Amino acid sequence: MPANDPAVSPLTRADGAPLHALVVDDEVNIAELVTMAMRYEGWSVDTAHTGAQAVGAARAERPDVVVLDWMLPDFDGLEVLRRIRAAHPTVPVLFLTARDAVEDRVAGLTAGGDDYVTKPFSLEELVARTRALVRRAGVAVAADGSPALVVGDLVLDEDSREVTRAGAEVQLTATEFELLRFLMRNPRRVLSKAQILDRVWNYDFGGQANVVELYISYLRKKIDAGREPMIHTVRGAGYVLKPAT
């Protein structure tokens, strides 16, 4: 179903930027068709026709999702997956291939692929599956005016100021709410203490790191307590929020 159908809301990154897809297929016509379908969704798209090109493109600009052909002229999709995941461990990958045997599906999924579509395929199905992957990975939000930010099982409603994790309500103070909103608008992005101070407290960094650390600890107690953690410290760099594994 096309993205501009009123029943389907376009997806963007949480900060409003277009989603970025990497399409890898040695059949140029297929790569162009998939690219066209994704650009119709409003996504930015890079294409690659060999495994080496795919790995280079993924390293140059981190994709939000990869559509990956299994059979490539230099090395197969499993090796491409391994190399991309070495740099980007959580990027969603959908295998697109003519290999439809059960053992091939099992091999692809066991190797870390997130989904599997066989050729010949429906472009609408392919787009629907990639939309589902980026939603599930917590890198996309609906660009439909919805006030909700969603990262994994964490939901923040900007209008009602309600927050839930796995359906359970989380009570936050005004400052905790603003801090969480900033983290959720930038999922998987490492935010420095200076950036957080500037955005949440509206003043420059200057010996105030302790206030950020304090409020991060408050959020962790409310968001992560008794659950798989979503708020992570990147030593020497800052903090990042991402879906629980």
Salt bridges, closest charged atoms under 4 A:
ASP25 OD2 - LYS119 NZ 2.95
GLU27 OE2 - LYS119 NZ 3.30
GLU41 OE1 - ARG131 NH1 3.17
ASP46 OD2 - HIS20 NE2 3.17
GLU61 OE2 - HIS20 ND1 3.93
ASP64 OD2 - ARG13 NE 2.81
ASP69 OD1 - LYS119 NZ 3.46
GLU79 OE2 - ARG82 NH2 2.57
GLU79 OE2 - ARG83 NE 2.72
ASP104 OD1 - ARG99 NH2 3.06
ASP114 OD2 - ARG85 NH2 2.85
ASP115 OD1 - ARG129 NH1 2.78
GLU125 OE2 - ARG129 NE 2.85
ASP153 OD1 - ARG165 NE 2.82
GLU158 OE2 - ARG181 NH1 3.43
GLU158 OE2 - ARG185 NH2 2.33
GLU176 OE1 - LYS222 NZ 2.71
GLU178 OE2 - ARG161 NH2 3.51
GLU178 OE2 - ARG181 NH2 2.53
GLU213 OE2 - LYS193 NZ 2.58
ASP224 OD1 - ARG165 NH1 3.22
